[in-house]
Amino acid sequence: MPSVEPISVHGLLVASRAPTVLDFDPARDGFSFTNSFVWTDADLGELARRLRPLSALALAASGAVGGRLLGRRASGVGAVAGGAAGAAGGGDVLVRGIAQRWRSFGLCGGMALAAAERWHARGSVPTASLTKDAMRSLLRRRQAETLRASLPRFVAAWARARLDGSAHPPLAEAMAREVEHAARKIESGRLVVLGLVGDAPDPTRNHQVVAFGVERGEASGEATFHVYDPNAPGQTRFIRTARLGSDPSRTDISTDIPTGPTARGFRISTRPNWLATILVVM
């Protein structure tokens, strides 16, 4: 096999061998607006509707706890009353109040999936020409699809990274399977929505991007992905995955996607330009 000389791309070391790169241009096929949305009444209403089963459960639990202070029979009555109130939409106020503690929110999964779908459909209107307001409802729906497809895996990987607390969590076996899955899809001409998992204290800080290019490395789990990041319109970002040399059960992932401490907490991870693992969302 020919030797592969490393070169620097946006500060990352990647191999010089030509990767498989699909004809996806973030400046044309990604959205021109950033992944930052301010709550509207429609957003809050949709969120409350989707979370109604959970808010109903929360109200039922709070009713039961309150009832226990008055006795066993009151506890049962409180649980039934709380559950009924939640099923009738009484928990919507709770959901809206919690959501509005954050002035803005993101729909990275919705933006990633919608951009991938539009590229595969080869529409005549470039995705970059679409406005945030016109796409908002679709992006909410697509965001929900990505969460239904992958939320348990996001949470499990994030929890393992948080519990481990090291720069190289023991997630390499799972990561290698995801790298192989993503690489095969790209090499067959399909875009991949990739989930990026970090170790930020807030599990909602995980992220989603579109992978449109890949170069496999020599070892299992080793690859460099070209991605469209909804947080960076028009730019191509890179993610390099590998197993840790001294312990192949652990991950070693770098990226030029900004991660780490921010003025308001953390972006994806507690370390700059670092990820715990990746996963194929869709």
C-alpha positions as CSV (number, residue, x, y, z in Angstrom):
1,M,0.0,0.0,0.0
2,P,1.3,3.5,-0.7
3,S,2.4,5.6,2.2
4,V,0.1,8.3,3.5
5,E,1.6,11.6,4.5
6,P,-0.3,13.7,7.0
7,I,-1.2,17.3,6.1
8,S,-2.9,20.0,8.2
9,V,-6.4,21.0,7.4
10,H,-7.9,23.7,9.7
11,G,-5.4,22.7,12.3
12,L,-6.2,19.0,12.2
13,L,-3.8,16.3,11.0
14,V,-5.5,14.4,8.2
15,A,-4.1,11.9,5.6
16,S,-3.3,13.2,2.1
17,R,-5.0,10.2,0.4
18,A,-8.0,11.4,-1.6
19,P,-11.2,10.9,0.4
20,T,-14.7,10.1,-0.8
21,V,-16.4,13.4,-0.9
22,L,-20.0,13.8,-2.2
23,D,-21.2,16.8,-4.2
24,F,-22.6,18.5,-1.1
25,D,-21.5,22.1,-0.7
26,P,-22.3,23.7,2.7
27,A,-22.5,27.1,1.1
28,R,-25.2,25.9,-1.3
29,D,-26.7,22.8,0.2
30,G,-26.6,23.9,3.9
31,F,-28.7,26.6,5.4
32,S,-27.4,30.2,5.3
33,F,-28.7,31.0,8.8
34,T,-27.2,29.8,12.0
35,N,-28.7,27.2,14.4
36,S,-30.1,29.7,16.9
37,F,-33.8,30.3,17.4
38,V,-35.8,32.5,19.8
39,W,-38.9,31.0,21.3
40,T,-42.2,31.7,19.6
41,D,-45.7,30.7,20.9
42,A,-45.8,28.1,18.1
43,D,-42.5,26.6,19.3
44,L,-43.6,26.5,22.9
45,G,-47.0,25.0,21.9
46,E,-45.3,22.2,19.8
47,L,-42.8,21.5,22.6
48,A,-45.6,21.2,25.2
49,R,-47.6,18.9,23.0
50,R,-44.7,16.6,22.4
51,L,-43.8,16.5,26.1
52,R,-47.3,16.2,27.4
53,P,-46.9,12.5,28.4
54,L,-43.9,13.4,30.5
55,S,-45.5,16.5,32.0
56,A,-48.6,14.5,32.8
57,L,-46.4,12.0,34.6
58,A,-44.6,14.8,36.5
59,L,-47.9,16.2,37.6
60,A,-49.2,12.8,38.7
61,A,-46.0,12.2,40.7
62,S,-46.2,15.6,42.4
63,G,-49.9,14.9,43.3
64,A,-49.0,11.6,44.8
65,V,-46.2,13.1,46.8
66,G,-48.4,15.9,48.1
67,G,-51.2,13.4,48.9
68,R,-48.8,11.3,51.0
69,L,-48.5,14.1,53.4
70,L,-52.3,13.7,54.1
71,G,-52.5,9.9,54.0
72,R,-52.6,6.9,51.7
73,R,-56.0,7.6,50.3
74,A,-55.2,11.2,49.6
75,S,-52.0,10.1,47.9
76,G,-54.0,8.0,45.4
77,V,-56.5,10.8,44.8
78,G,-53.7,13.3,44.3
79,A,-52.0,11.0,41.7
80,V,-55.2,10.5,39.7
81,A,-56.0,14.3,39.8
82,G,-52.5,15.2,38.8
83,G,-52.4,12.7,36.0
84,A,-55.8,13.9,34.7
85,A,-54.7,17.5,34.8
86,G,-51.5,16.6,32.8
87,A,-53.5,14.6,30.2
88,A,-55.8,17.6,29.8
89,G,-52.8,19.8,29.0
90,G,-52.2,21.1,32.5
91,G,-48.5,20.3,32.2
92,D,-48.2,22.7,29.3
93,V,-47.7,25.6,31.6
94,L,-44.9,23.7,33.3
95,V,-43.1,22.9,30.1
96,R,-43.4,26.4,28.7
97,G,-42.1,27.9,32.0
98,I,-39.0,25.6,32.0
99,A,-38.3,26.2,28.3
100,Q,-38.4,30.0,28.6
101,R,-35.6,29.9,31.2
102,W,-33.4,29.8,28.0
103,R,-33.9,32.7,25.7
104,S,-32.8,30.7,22.6
105,F,-32.6,27.1,21.5
106,G,-31.2,25.0,18.7
107,L,-32.6,22.7,16.0
108,C,-29.3,21.3,14.8
109,G,-30.8,17.8,14.1
110,G,-33.7,19.3,12.2
111,M,-31.4,21.5,10.1
112,A,-29.0,18.6,9.4
113,L,-31.8,16.1,8.4
114,A,-33.6,18.7,6.3
115,A,-30.4,19.7,4.5
116,A,-29.6,16.0,3.8
117,E,-33.1,15.3,2.5
118,R,-33.1,18.3,0.2
119,W,-29.7,17.3,-1.2
120,H,-30.9,13.8,-1.9
121,A,-34.1,15.1,-3.6
122,R,-31.9,17.4,-5.8
123,G,-34.5,20.2,-5.7
124,S,-34.1,23.2,-8.0
125,V,-34.1,25.7,-5.1
126,P,-30.8,25.8,-3.2
127,T,-31.2,25.1,0.5
128,A,-29.0,28.2,1.2
129,S,-31.7,30.4,-0.3
130,L,-34.4,29.3,2.2
131,T,-35.3,31.5,5.2
132,K,-35.4,30.6,8.8
133,D,-39.1,31.6,9.2
134,A,-40.2,29.6,6.2
135,M,-38.4,26.5,7.3
136,R,-39.1,26.7,11.1
137,S,-42.0,24.3,11.2
138,L,-40.3,21.7,9.1
139,L,-37.1,22.0,11.2
140,R,-39.1,21.3,14.4
141,R,-40.6,18.2,12.9
142,R,-37.2,16.9,11.6
143,Q,-35.6,17.6,15.0
144,A,-38.2,15.4,16.6
145,E,-37.4,12.6,14.1
146,T,-33.7,12.7,14.9
147,L,-34.4,12.5,18.6
148,R,-36.9,9.6,18.3
149,A,-34.2,7.8,16.3
150,S,-31.3,8.4,18.6
151,L,-32.0,10.0,21.9
152,P,-31.4,6.9,24.1
153,R,-28.0,6.3,22.4
154,F,-27.1,10.0,22.9
155,V,-27.9,9.8,26.6
156,A,-26.1,6.5,27.1
157,A,-22.9,7.6,25.4
158,W,-23.0,11.0,27.2
159,A,-23.5,9.3,30.6
160,R,-20.6,7.0,30.0
161,A,-18.4,9.9,29.0
162,R,-19.4,11.9,32.1
163,L,-19.0,9.1,34.5
164,D,-15.5,8.2,33.1
165,G,-14.4,11.8,33.2
166,S,-11.2,11.2,31.1
167,A,-10.0,12.6,27.8
168,H,-10.4,9.2,26.3
169,P,-13.6,7.5,27.4
170,P,-14.0,3.7,26.8
171,L,-16.3,4.0,23.8
172,A,-14.0,2.9,21.0
173,E,-15.8,-0.3,20.1
174,A,-19.1,1.4,19.6
175,M,-17.4,4.3,17.8
176,A,-15.7,2.0,15.4
177,R,-19.0,0.4,14.4
178,E,-20.5,3.9,13.9
179,V,-17.5,5.0,11.8
180,E,-17.8,1.9,9.6
181,H,-21.6,2.5,9.2
182,A,-21.1,6.1,8.3
183,A,-18.3,5.4,5.9
184,R,-20.2,2.8,4.0
185,K,-23.2,5.1,3.6
186,I,-21.0,8.0,2.3
187,E,-19.1,5.7,-0.1
188,S,-22.5,4.5,-1.5
189,G,-23.5,8.1,-2.2
190,R,-25.6,8.9,0.8
191,L,-25.3,11.7,3.3
192,V,-25.1,10.9,7.0
193,V,-26.5,12.8,9.9
194,L,-23.9,12.3,12.6
195,G,-24.5,12.8,16.3
196,L,-21.6,14.4,18.2
197,V,-21.4,13.4,21.9
198,G,-19.4,15.2,24.5
199,D,-19.2,15.4,28.2
200,A,-20.7,18.8,29.0
201,P,-22.7,18.8,32.2
202,D,-25.9,19.5,30.3
203,P,-26.9,16.5,28.1
204,T,-28.8,18.7,25.7
205,R,-25.5,20.3,24.6
206,N,-24.8,17.4,22.2
207,H,-24.9,18.2,18.5
208,Q,-25.8,16.9,15.0
209,V,-24.1,17.6,11.7
210,V,-24.1,16.3,8.1
211,A,-21.2,14.1,7.0
212,F,-20.6,14.3,3.3
213,G,-17.0,13.1,2.9
214,V,-14.9,10.5,4.5
215,E,-11.3,9.1,4.4
216,R,-10.8,5.9,6.2
217,G,-7.6,5.3,8.1
218,E,-5.6,2.2,8.3
219,A,-7.0,1.0,11.6
220,S,-10.5,0.1,12.8
221,G,-12.4,3.3,13.9
222,E,-9.9,5.6,12.2
223,A,-11.4,8.1,9.8
224,T,-11.6,11.8,8.9
225,F,-15.1,13.1,8.1
226,H,-16.0,16.3,6.2
227,V,-19.1,17.8,7.7
228,Y,-21.6,20.6,7.4
229,D,-22.2,22.2,10.8
230,P,-25.5,24.0,11.3
231,N,-23.7,26.4,13.6
232,A,-21.3,27.4,10.9
233,P,-23.1,28.3,7.6
234,G,-21.1,27.9,4.4
235,Q,-18.1,26.2,6.1
236,T,-16.7,22.7,5.9
237,R,-15.6,21.3,9.2
238,F,-13.6,18.1,10.0
239,I,-13.9,15.3,12.6
240,R,-11.0,12.9,13.0
241,T,-11.8,9.6,14.9
242,A,-9.3,7.0,16.1
243,R,-8.7,4.6,18.9
244,L,-6.3,5.6,21.6
245,G,-2.8,4.2,20.8
246,S,-2.1,3.1,24.3
247,D,-5.5,1.6,24.9
248,P,-7.6,0.6,21.8
249,S,-10.7,0.4,23.9
250,R,-10.8,4.2,24.3
251,T,-11.6,6.9,21.8
252,D,-9.3,9.7,20.5
253,I,-11.4,12.2,18.6
254,S,-10.5,15.7,17.5
255,T,-12.4,18.3,15.5
256,D,-12.2,21.9,14.3
257,I,-15.9,22.4,15.4
258,P,-15.6,24.7,18.4
259,T,-16.2,22.8,21.7
260,G,-15.3,23.4,25.3
261,P,-15.9,26.2,27.8
262,T,-18.0,29.3,26.8
263,A,-19.2,32.3,28.7
264,R,-22.5,30.5,29.3
265,G,-21.2,27.1,30.2
266,F,-19.9,24.5,27.8
267,R,-20.4,23.8,24.1
268,I,-20.7,20.0,23.5
269,S,-17.6,19.1,25.7
270,T,-15.6,20.3,28.6
271,R,-12.4,20.3,26.4
272,P,-11.6,22.4,23.4
273,N,-11.9,20.8,20.0
274,W,-12.7,17.4,21.5
275,L,-15.5,14.8,21.4
276,A,-16.2,11.7,23.4
277,T,-17.7,9.7,20.5
278,I,-19.9,10.0,17.4
279,L,-22.9,8.0,16.3
280,V,-25.0,7.7,13.1
281,V,-28.4,9.3,13.7
282,M,-29.8,8.7,10.2
